[in-house]
Structures are given as C-alpha cells and as structure tokens.
Amino acid sequence: MRSVHSRRLVFFLVLNLLLVLSCLPSVSSPNTPTPPGPLKLPTPTPPPPTPTPTPLPAMTTGTVVQAMTTKHEKLSVEQIDDLFVEFLPANNLLPAQYPVDTYRIWFRTRDEDGLVISIQADLRFPRVAVTQTFPVFVYGAGTTGIATKCAVLNEHFSGRDWGDYRGHMISYASQGYIAILPNWQGYDDQDRTHPYFVSELEGRVVLDAAKAVYDFFEQPPAKDILARPDTAIFLGGYSQGGHGAFSAGRMAPSYAPELEIKGLVGHAMSPDVEGLMYDSPRYSPYIVYAYRDFYGAEVVDPAEVFLPHWLPHFEEDVTSMCIDEVLQYYPNDPTRIYTRRFREALYNDRLADEFPLFKARLDANDSSHKVYPAVPIILLHGTADPIVKVRTIQAFVSYLCSEGQNVTYNLYPGVNHFLARQYSFADTLMWMEYILDGNTPTSNCPGVTAH
C-alpha cells in the first residue's frame, strides 16, 4: 500500500513540475533560429501607363472610299464630238471644249437608320494640262427600276437604254463642269431593292455626292488630275432625279450648309409622286412595292391598288424588270391596271379618305408643295411629255411662283419626256453660266417661255 501511495505521490510531483515549467518564459538558445514574422508580399512594380489608342478614321458621310476608286474612261474631244452627234439634236450640238476623264468612285452616305453605307458614282471632269477650277454639277438619274441590276451605272456597259446617262454627263463635263452621277440607295446592296421616291434618302445621296467631289480632289488618285472644283454647285436631275435634286435643295441648309448651291435644275422633273401615279399608272407598281417595302405592309396593299391580273407575280415582276421592260409590260390605261376603288379615289382626290396611310406617305415625299431655299430654279419640259404631264409641272411652277421663288420655266413644243434633256441642253448651260457670271436670272413667273 505504502509503495503504491509513494508512486502516486511521485507522479503528481512530476506532473506539477511540468506544468510549472510550461508556464515559464522560454529562453532562446544562441543557436535557435528566430521564428519568421508575418508574411510580407514583395512591393509590386507599377504597371506602365496604358497607351492612348490611335483612333480609326471616322466614316464621315460625303467622303470617298479611297481603295475602291478606279479610272473608268478617257475620252478625247474628237471622241466626244462623235458621241454628241448621236445624243444631241442639231440645235443643241455644241462642240466639246475639253477632253473628259471618268472615275468610278464609292462614297459614304447614310441610310434610313442613320448607318453609314457606301454607294457608287461616276465622276467626270475636264482633263487639263494646268490646274484649273470648274463648277460642280450633281445629277440625279430618272427611273431605271428598283432591282440592283437596274442601277443607272449599269446602263452603258450592259447595253441597256434607260436614258443614255453616260452621254448626258459627258456633255456637261466637256463644257467645263465637274459632273457626278450617283446610284440611288439600294442599288449597291444585294439584300435590298431601291427605296423609290423616298425624298430624304434621295437628298442625302445628292448632297453627299457633292461633298465627295471635294474629298476626291483633296488627294487625287493620279498626278495628271489637274481639274479642281470651284465652290459653285448646281443640283439637277431628270424625272425622278429631279425629285431627288429638289429634295436635296430643300435639305441643304440643314444637312450640308457648307455647300454653295447656286441653282436647281429639273429636266422633265416629276415633283409629285401622287401626280406620277395619276399621269403614268405604269410607274405605280414600283411606287407601291417600294413604299410597302420601306414603310411597312400596313401602308399599302397591292391587292387594293391593282387588278387581280397583275397580282400573282407582282413581286417577281417588279423586282426583276428594269424600266425599259416595265414600259412594255404594264399598260398606261388606269382602267386596265387599277382597281375601281383605287382609281376612283386617285382621280377624285379621295386618297386621304380611302387610303389614308398611303396618302400620308405620298404627301411626305411630295416635292411640289415644300419650302425651298432662295436659289434660282429652272424647269425644262416638253409639251408632248406622256410621263409627267404639263398640267403637273405647271402646278409645280405655279406653287413656286406663289412662294416668291425665282423660276425659269421653258416649255418645248412637241418634245417628249425622253428628249427633254437633249433639247434643253444649250438653255441649261446658258442659265448656269449666267448665274456663274454673277447675275440673277429674271424670273418669268407666272408666264411660260416656249422655245
């Protein structure tokens, strides 16, 4: 018992001694390594400043897509004179004053959504041996169709006959003008058709084409290009193109105030879309299809406008035939193309009641009752025009005169729609030269000058 008790006593003494020792501060041996302190991360090296990225060139409207510019044609004075014999009537056959170079360019404009797009134009100018300035003539083509293959710039090389726009533009360039003829929007986009008679888009194209002229000559693609654009600009067009040029004239003060517009030229101009449907029903399929496609199916239904005979292949017909085919395919007799309801509404001024959405779009794109800037206007028309009747252009003249515009109105006896440009060529040049000389044309409102 005693032995067991003694062993227990020794055990407790040893245990207490260990507890006491554990509470005493430890004494480091000289050879004991110092425990590490808190972990310290290395001080990071400051990163270099982020370089400011070099901005990409802005895709500004009215600028040329430089990489896509190509020389298209080079004509001597003799070649141009030979061309004139085929294009101009004898009383307008003026000898060429300059040889002409043609460049095919792409320039930037904006679509209906405000997106920058590129479209083509033919730019023609005098070829000179020393630097010389020339006025600018921006021209809008008439109706050629709404399919991409119907683009006006395709006319000459595809052997079509839509108005001989090549000869027309060469005629002005050879007389000392820098002349540009653009495609309308839609023709250079394989996924859409041309938005026919949409004023705002026409105006943008014309004004951005004018800007592109100056951009082209800022850095000419060849050293032998010595023509330079003067500040003076004329906007003109034939038929639908007149509608586009006058749309541009209205838009210029806000869209392109930097441009110096000297005058507006309308050759056999179609100022009123509803008036065109009234005068020339065979153009209506283009209008109806384009407005439905652009503004929405609720705006107009072809089945409410056209007789059943024209409906089974309506879209295929309209989007495949160019104007030379359409003029042969559709009748110009309203009783053979329009439904009775639409015909009676159109010819009795009841479109607003019967087709209000369509009427609203027609009015929005009507150039015949809009405010124009105070620039001289010349309208040149033939009495035998079967497309835009004299009554339609006369109503436009009367409106312009009532608004105090300076209007020169030349009416050519026996001349039809397709020859108005040719028979008024010399008069157009004289009118522009008169303005360039610092004169203001004498307005012949309300009279009519017959030639």
C-alpha positions, 0 to 999 in steps of 0.5 A: 500500500505504502509503495503504491501511495509513494508512486502516486505521490511521485507522479503528481510531483512530476506532473506539477513540475511540468506544468510549472515549467510550461508556464515559464518564459522560454529562453532562446538558445544562441543557436535557435533560429528566430521564428519568421514574422508575418508574411510580407508580399514583395512591393509590386512594380507599377504597371506602365501607363496604358497607351492612348489608342490611335483612333480609326478614321471616322466614316464621315458621310460625303467622303470617298472610299479611297481603295475602291476608286478606279479610272473608268474612261478617257475620252478625247474631244474628237471622241466626244464630238462623235458621241454628241452627234448621236445624243444631241439634236442639231440645235443643241450640238455644241462642240466639246471644249475639253477632253473628259476623264471618268472615275468610278468612285464609292462614297459614304452616305447614310441610310434610313437608320442613320448607318453609314453605307457606301454607294457608287458614282461616276465622276467626270471632269475636264482633263487639263494640262494646268490646274484649273477650277470648274463648277460642280454639277450633281445629277440625279438619274430618272427611273431605271427600276428598283432591282440592283441590276437596274442601277443607272451605272449599269446602263452603258456597259450592259447595253441597256437604254434607260436614258443614255446617262453616260452621254448626258454627263459627258456633255456637261463635263466637256463644257467645263463642269465637274459632273457626278452621277450617283446610284440611288440607295439600294442599288449597291446592296444585294439584300435590298431593292431601291427605296423609290421616291423616298425624298430624304434618302434621295437628298442625302445621296445628292448632297453627299455626292457633292461633298465627295467631289471635294474629298476626291480632289483633296488627294487625287488618285493620279498626278495628271488630275489637274481639274479642281472644283470651284465652290459653285454647285448646281443640283439637277436631275431628270424625272425622278432625279429631279425629285431627288435634286429638289429634295436635296435643295430643300435639305441643304441648309440643314444637312450640308450648309457648307455647300454653295448651291447656286441653282436647281435644275429639273429636266422633265422633273416629276415633283409629285409622286401622287401626280406620277401615279395619276399621269403614268399608272405604269410607274405605280407598281414600283411606287407601291412595292417600294413604299410597302417595302420601306414603310411597312405592309400596313401602308399599302396593299397591292391587292387594293391598288391593282387588278387581280391580273397583275397580282400573282407575280407582282413581286417577281415582276417588279423586282426583276424588270428594269424600266425599259421592260416595265414600259412594255409590260404594264399598260398606261390605261388606269382602267386596265391596271387599277382597281375601281376603288383605287382609281376612283379615289386617285382621280377624285382626290379621295386618297386621304379618305380611302387610303389614308396611310398611303396618302400620308406617305405620298404627301411626305415625299411630295416635292411640289408643295415644300419650302425651298431655299432662295436659289434660282430654279429652272424647269425644262419640259416638253409639251408632248411629255406622256410621263409627267404631264404639263398640267403637273409641272405647271402646278409645280411652277405655279406653287413656286411662283406663289412662294416668291421663288425665282423660276425659269420655266421653258416649255418645248413644243412637241418634245417628249419626256425622253428628249427633254434633256437633249433639247434643253441642253444649250438653255441649261448651260446658258442659265448656269453660266449666267448665274456663274457670271454673277447675275440673277436670272429674271424670273418669268413667273407666272408666264411660260417661255416656249422655245 
